[in-house]
């Protein structure tokens, strides 16, 4: 699977926390104030780390590309 130009333009934002949504899916809280789902739904999405507290703790500070920042023009 290749990334589109839009994916590459999304600014990377650090994960600062996690919570579950109304459907009990894990959501990453990003430093920019936005959120991003981090589902583990094999074989399409493989994120086994999200299933354990230790796995989520290891991902604190990891940067995810934020589509909402790109949409709002926040690139820095």
N, CA, C and O of each residue as an XYZ file, in Angstrom:
304
protein
N       0.848     -1.176      0.000
C       0.000      0.000      0.000
C       0.891      1.236      0.000
O       1.813      1.328      0.810
N       0.635      2.177     -0.885
C       1.437      3.380     -0.962
C       0.684      4.550     -0.354
O      -0.547      4.586     -0.347
N       1.453      5.512      0.160
C       0.843      6.697      0.730
C       0.610      7.723     -0.358
O       1.399      7.839     -1.296
N      -0.477      8.466     -0.232
C      -0.743      9.545     -1.173
C       0.065     10.767     -0.763
O       0.613     10.820      0.338
N       0.135     11.746     -1.654
C       0.814     12.984     -1.315
C       0.175     13.614     -0.085
O       0.873     14.175      0.759
N      -1.148     13.527      0.021
C      -1.842     14.100      1.169
C      -1.355     13.456      2.459
O      -1.122     14.160      3.441
N      -1.196     12.128      2.484
C      -0.704     11.445      3.672
C       0.671     11.968      4.060
O       0.940     12.193      5.240
N       1.546     12.164      3.070
C       2.895     12.633      3.345
C       2.928     14.084      3.794
O       3.886     14.506      4.441
N       1.912     14.844      3.466
C       1.847     16.249      3.860
C       1.289     16.428      5.265
O       1.431     17.499      5.856
N       0.666     15.406      5.798
C       0.091     15.523      7.136
C       1.215     15.716      8.150
O       2.172     14.941      8.170
N       1.105     16.745      8.991
C       2.164     16.980      9.963
C       2.165     15.913     11.060
O       1.106     15.529     11.556
N       3.354     15.437     11.437
C       3.429     14.442     12.506
C       3.183     15.096     13.873
O       3.732     16.154     14.182
N       2.353     14.446     14.671
C       2.000     14.952     16.001
C       2.180     13.843     17.034
O       1.793     12.699     16.795
N       2.758     14.177     18.164
C       3.043     13.194     19.213
C       1.772     12.741     19.923
O       0.851     13.526     20.146
N       1.744     11.458     20.272
C       0.663     10.900     21.090
C       0.926     11.297     22.538
O       2.027     11.096     23.050
N      -0.086     11.861     23.197
C       0.060     12.256     24.593
C      -0.881     11.492     25.518
O      -0.824     11.665     26.735
N      -1.738     10.660     24.961
C      -2.658      9.877     25.774
C      -3.557      9.015     24.901
O      -3.494      9.061     23.672
N      -4.394      8.230     25.567
C      -5.335      7.351     24.880
C      -6.659      7.357     25.624
O      -6.699      7.561     26.837
N      -7.723      7.137     24.902
C      -9.032      6.918     25.509
C      -9.838      6.016     24.571
O      -9.424      5.756     23.441
N     -10.975      5.548     25.044
C     -11.859      4.723     24.215
C     -13.054      5.564     23.782
O     -13.551      6.402     24.534
N     -13.505      5.322     22.545
C     -14.671      6.041     22.054
C     -15.947      5.323     22.479
O     -15.904      4.343     23.223
N     -17.084      5.823     21.997
C     -18.387      5.252     22.380
C     -18.583      3.833     21.880
O     -19.446      3.115     22.386
N     -17.794      3.413     20.889
C     -17.872      2.035     20.388
C     -16.773      1.152     20.972
O     -16.566      0.026     20.520
N     -16.071      1.668     21.978
C     -15.019      0.944     22.697
C     -13.746      0.740     21.862
O     -12.969     -0.174     22.135
N     -13.532      1.590     20.847
C     -12.307      1.561     20.059
C     -11.288      2.501     20.696
O     -11.659      3.520     21.278
N     -10.004      2.159     20.586
C      -8.957      3.017     21.132
C      -8.720      4.215     20.227
O      -8.713      4.106     19.001
N      -8.524      5.371     20.873
C      -8.282      6.637     20.197
C      -7.034      7.271     20.821
O      -6.916      7.346     22.044
N      -6.108      7.726     19.977
C      -4.921      8.426     20.464
C      -5.242      9.912     20.591
O      -5.848     10.511     19.703
N      -4.822     10.497     21.716
C      -4.915     11.939     21.918
C      -3.592     12.531     21.461
O      -2.533     12.129     21.944
N      -3.641     13.479     20.536
C      -2.427     14.062     19.970
C      -2.119     15.407     20.613
O      -3.012     16.096     21.106
N      -0.845     15.765     20.598
C      -0.389     17.002     21.234
C      -1.056     18.247     20.654
O      -1.150     19.268     21.334
N      -1.515     18.174     19.421
C      -2.159     19.309     18.762
C      -3.601     19.521     19.242
O      -4.233     20.521     18.901
N      -4.113     18.579     20.031
C      -5.488     18.682     20.510
C      -6.471     17.835     19.717
O      -7.634     17.708     20.100
N      -6.011     17.256     18.617
C      -6.861     16.381     17.811
C      -6.738     14.943     18.302
O      -5.928     14.636     19.176
N      -7.550     14.079     17.728
C      -7.523     12.663     18.079
C      -7.447     11.825     16.815
O      -7.770     12.292     15.723
N      -7.016     10.581     16.978
C      -6.958      9.662     15.845
C      -7.206      8.247     16.340
O      -6.590      7.810     17.312
N      -8.112      7.523     15.671
C      -8.349      6.130     16.024
C      -7.090      5.306     15.779
O      -6.383      5.509     14.791
N      -6.824      4.384     16.681
C      -5.686      3.466     16.548
C      -6.202      2.037     16.744
O      -5.787      1.327     17.661
N      -7.099      1.646     15.874
C      -7.748      0.338     15.963
C      -6.798     -0.792     15.586
O      -5.876     -0.616     14.789
N      -7.044     -1.941     16.173
C      -6.371     -3.184     15.805
C      -7.436     -4.078     15.185
O      -8.210     -4.727     15.889
N      -7.463     -4.099     13.847
C      -8.483     -4.861     13.120
C      -7.811     -5.685     12.023
O      -7.961     -5.383     10.840
N      -7.068     -6.730     12.415
C      -6.390     -7.537     11.390
C      -7.397     -8.140     10.419
O      -8.534     -8.403     10.812
N      -7.023     -8.363      9.185
C      -5.698     -8.146      8.597
C      -5.527     -6.751      8.012
O      -4.445     -6.434      7.517
N      -6.549     -5.912      8.049
C      -6.463     -4.591      7.424
C      -5.634     -3.611      8.253
O      -4.821     -2.873      7.696
N      -5.820     -3.591      9.530
C      -5.068     -2.700     10.418
C      -4.443     -3.566     11.505
O      -5.154     -4.223     12.265
N      -3.121     -3.566     11.576
C      -2.424     -4.437     12.516
C      -1.683     -3.589     13.550
O      -0.551     -3.162     13.323
N      -2.331     -3.354     14.676
C      -1.743     -2.585     15.771
C      -1.950     -3.335     17.092
O      -2.704     -2.876     17.950
N      -1.290     -4.479     17.258
C      -1.495     -5.244     18.486
C      -1.061     -4.497     19.747
O      -1.544     -4.795     20.840
N      -0.161     -3.539     19.605
C       0.310     -2.776     20.756
C      -0.816     -2.022     21.459
O      -0.720     -1.748     22.655
N      -1.876     -1.685     20.737
C      -2.954     -0.913     21.335
C      -3.782     -1.747     22.317
O      -4.538     -1.193     23.116
N      -3.644     -3.059     22.261
C      -4.475     -3.938     23.080
C      -4.009     -4.057     24.528
O      -4.754     -4.556     25.371
N      -2.790     -3.608     24.833
C      -2.292     -3.720     26.210
C      -1.871     -2.354     26.738
O      -1.494     -1.463     25.977
N      -1.943     -2.212     28.040
C      -1.517     -0.968     28.674
C      -0.034     -0.709     28.424
O       0.370      0.425     28.168
N       0.771     -1.761     28.499
C       2.210     -1.616     28.252
C       2.473     -1.196     26.803
O       3.337     -0.355     26.551
N       1.747     -1.765     25.866
C       1.906     -1.407     24.463
C       1.559      0.051     24.216
O       2.276      0.751     23.501
N       0.464      0.508     24.802
C       0.077      1.916     24.641
C       1.110      2.826     25.293
O       1.440      3.879     24.747
N       1.622      2.432     26.452
C       2.640      3.244     27.143
C       3.894      3.390     26.281
O       4.509      4.456     26.257
N       4.278      2.316     25.570
C       5.454      2.385     24.696
C       5.255      3.364     23.546
O       6.228      3.899     23.016
N       4.027      3.601     23.161
C       3.745      4.464     22.016
C       3.557      5.940     22.409
O       3.365      6.790     21.539
N       3.610      6.241     23.690
C       3.515      7.636     24.122
C       4.670      8.404     23.485
O       5.821      7.977     23.575
N       4.376      9.519     22.851
C       5.383     10.318     22.188
C       5.574      9.949     20.722
O       6.167     10.714     19.962
N       5.071      8.772     20.318
C       5.155      8.371     18.915
C       4.349      9.371     18.090
O       3.307      9.851     18.535
N       4.826      9.679     16.904
C       4.164     10.687     16.074
C       3.282     10.043     15.008
O       3.725      9.193     14.235
N       2.040     10.466     14.991
C       1.088     10.075     13.955
C       0.835     11.283     13.067
O       0.886     12.423     13.529
N       0.567     11.036     11.817
C       0.280     12.138     10.892
C      -1.177     12.584     11.066
O      -2.102     11.779     10.959
N      -1.360     13.872     11.335
C      -2.684     14.415     11.679
C      -3.378     15.044     10.476
O      -2.971     16.100      9.992
N      -4.427     14.383     10.003
C      -5.209     14.897      8.879
C      -5.946     16.179      9.267
O      -6.089     17.083      8.444
N      -6.408     16.263     10.501
C      -7.156     17.446     10.927
C      -6.273     18.695     10.898
O      -6.741     19.769     10.518
N      -5.005     18.570     11.294
C      -4.094     19.719     11.228
C      -3.894     20.147      9.778
O      -3.884     21.341      9.479
N      -3.736     19.183      8.878
C      -3.568     19.497      7.462
C      -4.805     20.214      6.932
O      -4.691     21.209      6.217
N      -5.983     19.708      7.283
C      -7.234     20.316      6.838
C      -7.387     21.755      7.360
O      -7.985     22.601      6.694
N      -6.842     22.021      8.554
C      -6.937     23.355      9.149
C      -5.759     24.249      8.756
O      -5.701     25.410      9.159
N      -4.827     23.715      7.978
C      -3.687     24.496      7.540
C      -2.575     24.603      8.563
O      -1.689     25.445      8.413
N      -2.594     23.767      9.610
C      -1.551     23.782     10.647
C      -0.479     22.777     10.253
O      -0.629     21.581     10.504
N       0.582     23.241      9.648
C       1.621     22.331      9.172
C       2.847     22.344     10.064
O       3.693     21.458      9.936
N       2.976     23.284     10.937
C       4.179     23.377     11.765
C       4.010     22.807     13.129
O       4.948     22.823     13.925
